[in-house]
Amino acid sequence: MPANNPVGCYRIAFVVPDGWEGRNVRLLFEGVDSAFHVWVNGSPIGYGQGSHFTTEFDVTGVLRPGANLLAVRVYQWSDGSYLESQDKWRLSGIFRDVYLLSLPAVTVLDAFVKTSWRPDGETAELDVCLQISNLSHDQARGGRIEAFLIDPEGNVALAADWPFASLLPGESRELRLREPVASARPWSAETPNLYVLLLKVIDVDGRVAEVKRIAVGFRDIRIAEGRLLVNGRPIIVKGVNRNEFDARLGYVTTKESMLEDILLMKRHHINAVRLSHYPNDPRWLDLCDRYGLYVIDETDLETHGFHFVGDEGYLANQPSWREAYVQRARRLVERDKNHPSVIVWSLGNESGYGSNHDAMAEWVREKDGTRPIHYERAYDAPVVDIVSSMYPAVGTIVEEGLKDDPRPYLMCEFGHAMGNSTGNLKEYWDAIYAHPRLLGGLIWEWADMAIEVAESATAADAGRVAKPLARPSAVSSADPSAVPSAEPSARTSHETGKIYLYGGDFGDEPHSGSFCLDGLLFPDRTPKASLLEYKKAIEPVKVVSWNEDTGSLVLENRYDFLSLTHLAGEWTLYREGAALKSGQLPFLRTLPGERESIRLASKAELPAESGEYWLRVRFLLREGTPWAERGFEIAWADLPLGVVSAPASDAPVPPLPELLIVNEAGTSARLAVVRGENDEFVFDLNHGKLTSWKSGGRELLLSGPSVNLWRAPVDNDVHLAKEWLAAGYDRLAPDLRHAAIERLDESGAIRFRAEFALGAKGQGSAFLASLTYTANGSGELLVEAELEAKRTDLPPLPRFGLELRLPREFDRLTWFGRGPHECYADRQESGKLGVYAGSVGEQYVPYIKPQENGNKADVRWVSCEDMNGLGLLAEAKRVPMNFSAHHYATSDLASAKHRHELTPLEETIVKLDAAQSGIGNHSCGYAPTLEKYLLPASERRFFSVALSAKRG
């Protein structure tokens, strides 16, 4: 241990209540990092370590009537620190509840409740093992135990009475109750039917000495034929990894914030949580029992720090450390064994694999044979019941799904949610549902772990001046599936001083930088678009086929236990974003795992009015639940019906106004001015650019369009970005080769074409590119871009499209495409097709470490206007496009380390893209962006978009 071991000293006075005389009093600490000594009234009581375990001391003999004094000395480091090297902030101290527990002379010192099902599948078996203890020192004592099992409605489902013979002072005895429970309702994440077992200790005089309460959920857990079975049915784990962390309170997590997490998880179809990587606050397990979440309960064991000596698992094979390992398994199981939500025990995380893990598993199986054992670093060793790995590629899990192993395979961590992330979730879940051995996965992780400080707290002094900020306790009743606008978050940063810091910002060494910003939620629990995509990927009602010609829709029920009777279905017909009519789906009765066909409107039944048509089907809760109100949207799908074209007209088409070309010689440029009825374009033949576009005398463009291949790398670009930078993609400059302007005889339109090479200075040309502008008399400007690689050694492109810079006042956006949140090629399933509107600022997504953000996918058209309706309309030609709009330059997003360092520009920067690289999952692990979402530089690329003025 270091000679300089920081210490925190705590003292608090307390009063022992009247009536505690003759009782046994225990002092409990639920969480202290990392070790501590305790004194009461000056007397040494004991020592504890194991940061996330409950430590209990008998203080009966040192208490006195009236005032008492508790003193605690907490050590930052202990030998236990070698076993607690998780990827998290190092925040030492007392972070969970400290309290006194008063016990009668005869008490239920321990209880272990197990449940199972009899062969009829209707009758459950309740198996209760009690340890009764006489804690007195003066006399033998007897009595009896009354047990009552209360069902979810408050009715007594079972009553039992156990008399027990006198216990000598200090003696303990085991009592066992096995009773059938008829018509018991099963517990699962979908049906969390929670019973309560009340245990009353009645003394020899007939008085109630104590009552203890244990939550009971009737379920059994087995592994068979490569599946994890709950109550005999296979389940799929749709989970997250969750750290206990609050941006303002650190390790302290309030019950209100826990409830907020539970509700968000349930509303986004998450059915499992891995406690990463330590036992969580016991109240969290209470909530999981009540609301229905499967728990992978993990002990407080990670030796990741031994990477620094080249052997993560060094301690795992040291006999001298065996008891320390086994003790951590024992303390986990003994504390949490009575929670029905706990369905898997985990031996820890990233600690190598060795004989000490085998010893842990041996103890766990001897104590509790009802739950399987997980430990990722053991992979497929016999010690584990569930095979698992972290961050596999889609192809890897398909290989796992094909293996002949009787144990299921689990992605205990996948989809590393760092920054703008979690691409190709669809492909992961398609594979999971295609291969029964695949148990599912748990996203890493639930929420960003950043520290919120006041604006005055700079990187140098944040640790000294930052103080805890009050956290609101109310759970929002707003629509949880909507991505909150980014503008308020960005505004909050400047107006109220909300700043988030990460590794290294406090002068801390060593650190992992922004690697703690890897959640589906921002630190304030605002959902990111990645959470909406996860909800869509795991939604329990899936459209598996749709035939627009016949109107035949096939649904699949992906619940593990529920039929679809609790859902109401509805449909709405849309044309060009406008709802035309709606109706109800037939009553749904689909059983879990089954399919059902429904007949809806077909393409032949559409109105004659021209436009793009689609149906949206939605599945809503018929009745409210503890986690969502009636009418809450569970699942949805957009069903395309195609485009109805306008009938051909025999009416003559009036000629377009004539365009005039006026050549104007500048001092160093040849300028071609093209004038129409309302619009004026100025083309620079010396530089191959459109330098001005005025409509009604107002300038529409500050610069552009220009060919754009660069994006501010997202965290998942960590490997690709190295190749991009080496190829010079971030500093490509055009070298004009040819420019010409001509009039098209057949239409009278004017065409300006510029051809140029693109390359980084000092690296030679990488691409040949061209921009062709075709202006017609109505003021429409067709822009066509082409790109062709000149070299064969170029990496895939970040994007291919155009960048335009507009006056800042053009900050009102309307678009027809997916939305309302940001979408990317491999993360767009959650975007609903529609017409959306908002400000440029609202499209900015405030990732704490700035990066590419705010893209909109499958866009048919987008307009950028000022408050008077003047602006620019861009319409995709041939196929839909991507677009984004910001008040920040790409170079600023790429270079800034924190979002509060960004300064908005006095312009609106619009990007129109034929395509953008997927965002992938490669910030951690072995899952590079899927090939189909990459943009190979070797492919010749084309993009066309029609621009026109909006005149208010």
N, C-alpha and C positions, 0 to 999 in steps of 0.2 A: 504494500500500500504506500502511496506517496507520503512523505514526511509532513508535507503541508496538506492536510485534509480539512477542507472547509467544514465548519460546524455551525449549526443553528440551534440556539437555546430557546426553549419555550417554557413559560410558567403560567399557570392559571389556577385561581382559587375556585373551589366548588363546595357546596353544602350537601351533606348526606341527608336525604329526606327522612322525616319521622316515620317510624314503623319498619325501618330496615334492620332493626336489632334482631340478632339471631339468624339472619339470612346470609347467604353466601354472595359476595359481590365480586364481579369480574370487571376488569378494565379492558376495553377492546379498541384497537387501532385498525381501521380498515385499509389504510394505505399510507405508507411512509417510505420515502426514497432517501437513502438506500438502507440505512441501518440506524438503530437508536438505543439509548439507555433510558430507563424510566426510574424516577423516584417519586414516592408519595410521602408527604410529611417528613421529608429528609431521609427516609429509609429507601435503600436500593431495592427495586422490585424485579428488574430483569432486563434482558437484552432481546431485541428483535431485528430480523432482516428478512428480505423477500418483499420487494417494494409493493407488489400488488396483491399480497396475501393478507388475510386477517390475522392479527397477532393478539392473543388473549392472555391476560395476567390475573391471577387470583390476588386481590388486594384486601380481602376480608380482615386479615390480621393487623393491618396498618391504618385502617380508617378510624376516625374518632368522631364523636357527635359534633354537629355544627360544622365550622369551617375546616376545610382540608386544602392542601396545596399539592398540585401535580406539577412536576418538572420533567422535561424531556430534552435530551441532547441528541440531535440528529446529525449523522455523518454523511457527507456527500459520497464518499467512497467506502466500500467494504469489499471483502473477498467475494461477496455476492454480486458485485458490480461486473465481475468477469462473466457472469451468467445472465446479465441484463443489458446486453449491447444491442438493443433494438434500434432500428432507424427511426429515431424520434428526438425531440428536444430533450436536453439534459436539464431538468428542473427539479432540484432536490428539495425535500421538506415534507411536511404533513399535508396531504392533499385529499384525504377522504375523512369520513366522520370518525370522531373519537367519542366514546360514550361508556357509561356504566350500565352493567346488567345485573339486576338483583334476582337471585334464585332462591327458592324455598329450600328447606333442609332436604327434602326428597324431590328430585327433579328428573324430567326427561332430559338427560344430558346429551343424547344423540338419537336420531331417528333416520332410518333409510327406507324409503318407499319405492317399491317396484311394482310394475303393472304388466299384465300379459292378457292374452285372450284365450278363452277355451275354444275347442274345435267348432262350436256352433257359430262363432263369429259375432255373437250377440252378448254373451256373458263374459265379463271381464274378471280377472283375478287381482285382488288387492293384497299385496304382500308387504307387511310392515314389520320391520325389525327395530325394537326400541332398546336403548340402554338406560336403565333406571339406576340412579345413584343416590346414596345417602351422603350428603355433603357435610353433615354435622359431625361433631367430634365427641358427643356426649352420650348418645343413646341410640338403640336400635329403633327403627321406624318402619311401619308397614302402610298399607293403603290399597288403593286400586286405581286403575286407569279406565276412564270412559273415553271411547272413541266415537266420533260422529263424522260421517262423510256427507257433506252438503253438496247438492248438485248445483248447476249454474243458476237455477231459479230460486235457490235458497231452501229447497226441500231436503229432508233427511233421506239419503239414499241407503245408509247403512248405519247401524248402531251396534257397538260392542262394549263389553265390560270385562276388564282383566283384573282380578284381585292379585296381589302379590304379597308374599310372606315378608316378615320383617327383614330389613337390611341392617347389618351391623354398621357402625360409624365408618365411613370411607369405603363401604362396599358398593359394588356395581353389579347389576344383573341384566341379562338379556331376556327380553320378552318378544314373542313372535305372534303375529296375527296374520292368518291367511283366510280371506273371505271372498266368496263370489259376489259380484255386483251385476244384477240382471239388467238388461237393456241399457248398459252403459254407453254413453256417447263418446266416440273416440276423439282424441286430441290430435290435431295436425296443424300445420301452418295455415291451411285453408279453413279448417274447422276447429278453432282453439277452444274447445269445450273444456272449461276449467272447473274442476271440483275443488273443494276445500276439506282437508282433514283436520278436525279439531281434536286435540289430545288434552284431556283434563286429568290432572293429578288430584285425587281425593284422599285426604289424610284419614287416619283412623277415627277421627271425630266427625267425619262426613263433610268437612269443609273443603272448598276448592282451593288448593294450594297454588296451582298455576294452570294456565291454558296456553298451549302452543298450536300454531297454525302452520299447515304445510299445504302448498298448492299441489294438486294431483291432476295429471292429465293421463288418460288411459291411452297408452300407445305402446307398441313394441317395435323394436328395430332389429332387422336382420339383413344379412347380405346373402344373396342367392343368385347364381347364374349371371354374375357380373352386374347385378343391380342392387341398389340400396332400397330396402323395403321398409316403409312405415305402415304399420297395421296391415301388412300383407300386400300392399300396393307399391310399385316402384315410383320413386319420386325423382324429380330433376332439381338440382340445386341451382337457383337463380339468385346469386348472392353478391355480397360486398365484404371487403375487409374494412374493419372499423377500428381506428385508434380513438382513445379517449383524449380529446384535446379541445380546448376553447381558446379562440384568438385573444380573449381578454383575461381569462382565468387560468390558462395553462392546463395542468392536469385536472383541475377541478371541473367536474361536469355536474350541472344542476339537474334536478329531476325534470324541470321544464325543458331543458335542452335535449334531454334523453327522449322525452315524449315527442318533441319536434322531429327528432331523427326517426323514431318509430313510425310516425304518421307519414313522413316523406317516403320511407321505404315501402310501406304498405301501399301507398298511392301510386308507386312506380313499379309494382308487381315484384318487388324483391322479397324472396321468401326465406333467405338464409343470411346469417352474418357470422363471419369468423372473427373471433376476438383477438385482434392482432396487436401485439403478440404477448398477451398476458391476460390474467383473469380481470374482467371488467367489474365496475361497481355492481354489487349485488342487486341494486334496484334496476339495473338494465336487464338483468335476467328475469326479474319480476314482470317487467313490461313485455319481454319476449314471450313469456308464458301466457300473458293475458291477451296480447294482440295477435300472436301467432307468427313467430319467426323461428326457424330452425337455427340452432347455435352450434358452431364448432368451437368448443371451449378449449382454449390453448393455455398451457402453463407458461409461467414467467421464466422462459429459458431461451436465450439466444446468445451465442458466442461469436457473433459476427466480427468482433474486434480482433479475433485471432487471425483474421486475414493479414494483419500487419506483420505477423511472424510466419505467414505462409501456410497455416494449417488451421482452418476454421474449426475442425473437429478435434483439436488437440486434447481438450479436457474430456471428451466423450469416451476416451479409452484409458483414462487415468483412474485406477482403483481408488485412490485417495479422494476422488471427487464423486464416487458412486452414491454415497448417502445424500450428498447435496442434490444430485439429480433426482433420486427417488423421492426425497422429501418434497421437492417441487411438484411432482406428480401427485403425491399423497395429499398435500395441502389443497391442490386444485379440486381433486375428486371429493374430498371430505367436505369442502365448503359448498360445492355446487351440485352434489349428487341428487338432490330432490327437485331439480328444475326439469319439468317435462320438455322444455324447449331445447335442453342440451341433448343432442342426439349423437354427437361424436366427441371423443376426447382427443386432443392433439398434444403431442409430446414436446411442443415448442417449435422453434423456427431457426433455420440457418445456423445450426450448431454441429455441422458434420453428422456423421453417424458412427456409433460405436457401441461397445458392450454396456455402457451406462444407460443408453436408450433402451436396450433389451431389458435391463433390470427395471426400468420405469414401467415398460409395457407389462412385464410379468406381475408387478405389484398391482397395476390397474386392473388387469384381467382377473386376478384373484379377488379383488375387492368388488368389482362391478363387471360382470360378464354380459350386461345387457346393452352395452354401447360399443360400437367399433372404434378402433384406434387409427389415428392418422398421424403421419409425420413425413413431410415432403422430402427431407434429405435422405430418408431410407429408400425412397422411390418404390421399387417393387420387391424389397427384401421381405422375408416371411414375417417379420415383426409387425407389419402394418396390415390392416384389413382393407384399406383404401389406397390405391396407387395414385400418386399425384406428382405434378411438376408445376413449375412457374413459367409463365410467359411463353408458352409454346406457340408455334405457327399453326395455322389452320391445317396444313398438311400433316403436321406432327400428331394432332389429335385424331385425325382420320386414321392414321397408322395405329394409334392406340385403340381406336374403336374396333379395329379388325383383329386385334390380338385375342388369342384363346386363353384368357385369364379369368378365373371365377370371381375376381375382385373388380369393382368398378374403378374407373379412372376419373380423377377430378383435377381441374385446373384450380389449384388453391389460390393462385394469383394470376390474373390475366388482364388484358386491356388497360395497361398502365395509363391512368387518367391524368397525365401530367400536361397541364396547359390545354391547348386546343388539340384534342386527342380522341382516343377510342374509335378508330376507324374499323371498318369491316366487321362489325358485330353481327351483321346478318349472316355472313359466311360462317362464323363460329357457331351460331345457333342452328343454322341449317345442318351443319355437321353433327351437332349434338343430337338433334331429333332424328337424324338418319342412322345413328349407331347406338343401339341400346346400352352398350357398355359405358358410354360417355355419361358421367354423372352430372355434368354441368360445370359451372365455374363461379368464381368470386372475383369481381373487379377489384383491382388495387387502385385507389382506395376510396373511402366514402367522402372525405372532405379534406380540403387543403389545410395543412398545418402551418399557418403563418401567424406571426405575432402582430397584433394591432397596437400601434403607438400613437401618441399625439404628434401633430405636425412638427412641433419643436424638437422632437427626438430625432436627431440626425444619425447617420450610420455610426458616427464616432461616439455619441453620448446616449444612444437610445437605451442602453442597459441601465443608465443611471437615472434618467429623467422619466422614463415611461412608467405610468402607473396603471393599475387595473381600471378598466372602464366598465360602467354599469351595463349589464346585459339585459335586454328586454326578456320577460319571461313568458309572454303570451305567445301561443301558437297561432300563426297567421291563418285566417279562414279564406284567404284568396285562393284562386284556382291553382292547385299545386302543379298542374301539368304545363302551366305557361311559363316561358322563360322571361323573368323580369327584364325590363328594359335596361340596357347598359347605361343609358344617359344618367339616371339618378345615381348609379354607383360612381360613375366618373365625376359627377357633380359633387357627390358627398366628399370625395377625396379632397377637392379644393375648398369646399365651403365649410366643412366641419372638421377638417384635419384628419380624416381617416386614412391611415397609411399602414400598409402591411409590409413587414420585414421577414427575411428568411435567413438561411445559413450564411454566416460570414458578416452579416450586417451589424453584429454586435462586437466585432473584433474577435469572434470565437474561432479557435483553431483546435483540431482540424474540423472541417465542416463539409457538407455535401451541397452547398449552394441552394439552388431552388428545387432540389430533389424532394423536398417536403411539400411541394405544391402539386400534388398528384391526385386530387380528389374529384369526384363527380359534382361536388358542391364547392362554392367559394367559402372562405372562412366564416362568413356570416350566415351560412346555410342557404344562400341563394343558389338554386340549381343552375348548372351549366347545360348547354345543349347536349353534351354527352350523356347526361342522365335521361333526357327525353328520348335519345336514341336507344338507350338501354331499355327503357320502358317499352318502346316499340318492338325491340328485338325479342323480348320475353313476354309479350302480351299473351293472355291466356285464350284469346279467340283469334284464330288465324284464317285468313282467306287463302285457301290452297289452290283454287282455280276460279277463273272468271271468263265467261264466253260472251263477248259483247254482241255477237250476232244472235244468240239465243236468249240472253239475259239469265243464263244459268250460273249461280253462285254456289260454291261448295265451301263450307266452313269446317274447321277442325277445332274441337274443344281440347285445349292444352292444359286445362286444370288436371291435377293429379287425383282429386277426390270429388270436386263439385260438378254437378251438371250445369247446364246453362239456364236453368229455370229462374235463377235469381237475376237474370239480365233481361232488359227490354231492348229490342233492336229497332232502329229507325233508319230511313234512307232519305236523302235529299238529292234532287237533280240540279246540277249547276250548268250554266252556260257562261263562258268567259268571266267566271268569278261571281256571277249573280245567281242566287238561289231561285229556282223557278217553282218547284213544288216539292212537298215532302210527304212521307207516309210511314206507317209502322210495319215492321217485319212480322211475320207470323210468330206465334209463341214458340220460344226455343226450348227444346227438351234434350238437346244433345248430351249424351253421357260422356264422362271423362275419357279422353283418348279416341272418341268416335267422331264421325263426320256427318254433316247434314247438308242437304241441297235445298236451295231457295230459288224461286223464280222472281226476277226483277225485270225492269224495262230493258228492252234490247235496242240496238242501234236503229232498227227499222221503225221503232216507235217514237223517234225524236221529232220535235217540232221542225218546221221548215226553215225557221230563222237561222241564218248562218252563224257559225262560231264553233268553238271547241266545247264539247260536252263531256261531263263525267258524273258518276253517281258517288256519293259518299255514304257509306254505311257506318253506323255508330252503335256501340253496345254499352248500355248504361245500367247502373244499379237500380233495380226496382224499389228497393228499400234501403234506408241508411244503415251503415255499419258503424262500429266504434271508431273507424279510421276514415270514413268518408260519408258524405251526405247522399241522400237519394238523388238520382240523376247524374252521379259522378261518372265520367267517361272512363270505361275500362279498356276499350279497344276501338279501333276504327280502320277503315280502308277507303282509299280512293280508287274507283273502278272506271277506267277510261271507256268512253263511248265514241271517240273519234271526232272528226271535224265535219260539220255540214257546210258545204260551199254555197256561196250565193249563186242563184241561177244566172245564166248568161243573159245579157241584155242586148237588145237590138238597137238601142238608142245610140246615136253617134257620141263618141267621146270628144269633148271639147279639147282643142289643142292647149298644150301647156304654154305659159308665158315664155317668151324667148329669153335666153341668156346672152349677155354680152361679155366679151373678153376684152379687157383693156390692159395693155402692157404698160407697166410703169417701171422706168429704170431708176434704181436707187444707187447710192454711192458704191455699194459693193454687192448688190443683189439684183437679180432679175425677178420681178414680181408680176404675177398674173392676177388681175382682179376680175373676178367673175361676178357680174351683177344680174340679179333677177328682180322680180316685182317687190319682194320684201327682204330678200337675203343678199348678202354680199360675202363672197369668199375670197381670201387672198392666199395665193399659193406662191411659195418661194422656190424657184427652180434651182437656185444655187445650193440650197440645203435640202431640197426634197421634202418640204414641209407645208402643211396648212398652218399659216401663221395668224389668221384672223377669220372669224365668222361672226358677222353682225346680222341681227334680225331686227327690223324696225329701228335700226340705229343703235341697238344695244349689243355689246360684245357678249358672245356666248362662251367663248373659249379663252382661257389664259395660255394654254399650250396643249399640244397633242391634236389628234390621236398619235401615239407612238407605239411601236411594237414593244411588248413588255413580257419578259420571261422570268422575272425575279419575284420572289415573295420573301417576307420576313420569316425566317425559318421557325417552324413550330418545334416544340420540344422533341417530338417524335422524328424530326428531320436530323437528329444529332449525327447520324452516320451519313445520310445523303448530303447534308449541307457541307460536309467536308469536301465531297466531290464537286458540289456546285461551286464552292469558293475556289477550288483549285482550277476549275474550268473558266473562272471569271464571270460566272452568270450574274454576280452582283454588280458588275461594273462594265457591262457591255456598252459599247458606243457605236453609233452608226457611221459608216464611211460611204458617202453617196457615190454611186457608180453611174447612175443615169436618171434624168428626170425629163418629162415631156408632158405637154398639154395638148389636147386635140378636141375638136367638136365631132360628135357622132352624127353622121348624116341622117341615119334613119330616125333618130329621135330628137335631135337637136340638143341632147345633153352634152355636157362638158366632162371630159375624162382627164384626170391628172394622175400620172403614174410615176412613182419614184422607186428605184432599185438601189439597194445598198448592201454592204457587208456589215455583219455584226461581230465584234470581237473585243476582248479586253486588251488594253494597251500593254504592249510587250509580249503578247501571247499569239498574235496573228488572228486571222479571221476564223470564226467558228461557224457562222451561218451566212447564207444569202437570204435576204428578205426583200419583200416588196410591199408597198402600200398603193392601192389604186382607189382614187376617189372619183365617183361619178355623181355629178350634180345635175338635177333637172330643174325645170322651170317652176315646179311647185315648192322648191326649197328643200327637197329631200337630198341627202348626201349619203350615197352608198359607199361604205368603206370595206375594201377587201384586202385582207392580209394574207401573205404567203410566207412560208419559212421552210428552208431546206438546209440541212447540215452540210458543211464542207469537210468535216473530219469524221472519222469513225470511232474516235476514242472519247466521245462526249458522253457524260452521264445523262440520265433522264432529266427532263425539264421540270422546273418548279411549276410553271404555268405557261400558257400561250394565249396571248390576247393583246388588248390595247389599254393604254392608260391615257386618260384625259384629265386636264386640270381646269376646273370651272370656277367662276366667282363664288366666294364663300356663301353668298346669300342664296345660292341654288342649293338649299339644304333640306328641301321638302321632297321626300321620295315616295313614289308609288310604283309598285311592281306587280307583275303577273307571273307567278312562279311558286316555288316551294317557300314555306315560311311558317310562322313569322320569324323563327330563330335562324341562326346561321346553319348552313348545310354545305356539305362537301361531297365529292363523288362517292366516297366510301362511308359517309355518315349523313345520309339524306332521307333514310326511310321514314324518319319521324316528321319530316316537313310535309305539311298539307298543302295541296295545290290551291291557290286562291289569289285574290288581289289584295295586297297589303299596303299600308301607308305608315310613314313615320319619318322622324327627322334623321339626318345623317348621324348626329350624336347618339341617337338611340340604337344605331346598328353597331356601334363600337362595343366590343365585348372586353371588359376590363380584366384580362388575365394579369395577375400580379407581376409576372415577368412578361413584358409585351412581346407579341408575336403576331403572325398572320391571324386575322379574325374577321368575322362579320360577313363571310361570303354567302350569297344566295344562289341556289342551284335551280336548274330547269326553268330558267327565266325566259319568258316569251318577249316581254318588253319591260322597260323601266323608264320612268321620267324623273328628272331632277329639276325642281322649280323654285322660284322665290315666292314671297308672300303674295305677289300679284299674279302668279300663274305663268310668268315668263321663265323659260328654261329650255331643256333639251330632252327629247324623247329618243330612246334607242330601242330598235326592234330587231330581234335575232332573225336571221335568214337561214333557211334550210332546217336547222335544228336549234333547240333552246340553248341558251348560253348561261354563264355565271356572271354575277356582278357583285361588286362591293363599293362602298363609298365611305370615305373617312375625311377627317380634318387633320390627319397625321400622314407624314411621308413614310414610305416603306423603309427608307434608311433609318428613320427615327425609331420605328417599331423594332427594327433589327438590332439596333445598338443600345437602346435603353435597357437598364437592368430592373427598373421598377416602374409601375404605371404612373406613379405620381411625378416621375421625372419628365414625362412627356409634355410638350407645349403645343397646343393646337395651332395650326397654320391658318392664315387668312385666305383660304381657298378650299374648295371641295375637290377631292381627288377621287375620280371614278375609274374603276377597273372593269372592263368588259372582256370576258375570257371565253374562248372556245372550250378550254379545258384547264383544270388545275389538278396537280398531283394530289392523290389521296393523302390523308393525314396519318393513317397507319397506327401502329402500336409499338414503335421501335425505340422509345426512350428508355426501355428496360427490357432485357431478355432477347428472345430469338424470333421475333415476329416482324420482319420487315414488311413494308407496304406491299400489298398483293400486286402481282405483275399486271393484272388488268386495270389497276388504278394508277399505274405509272405512265409517264409520257415519254416513250423512247425518242431520243434526239434523232435517231436515224429515219423516222417517219416524216415524209413531207406533209406539212400541215397547212390548212386553209381555214379562214375565218371571215365571215361577212356579217355586217351589221348595218342597218339603215338608220341614219340620224336625221332628225328633223327638229325644227324650232317649235317650242310651245309659246304661244303669244298671249296667254291669259284669256 
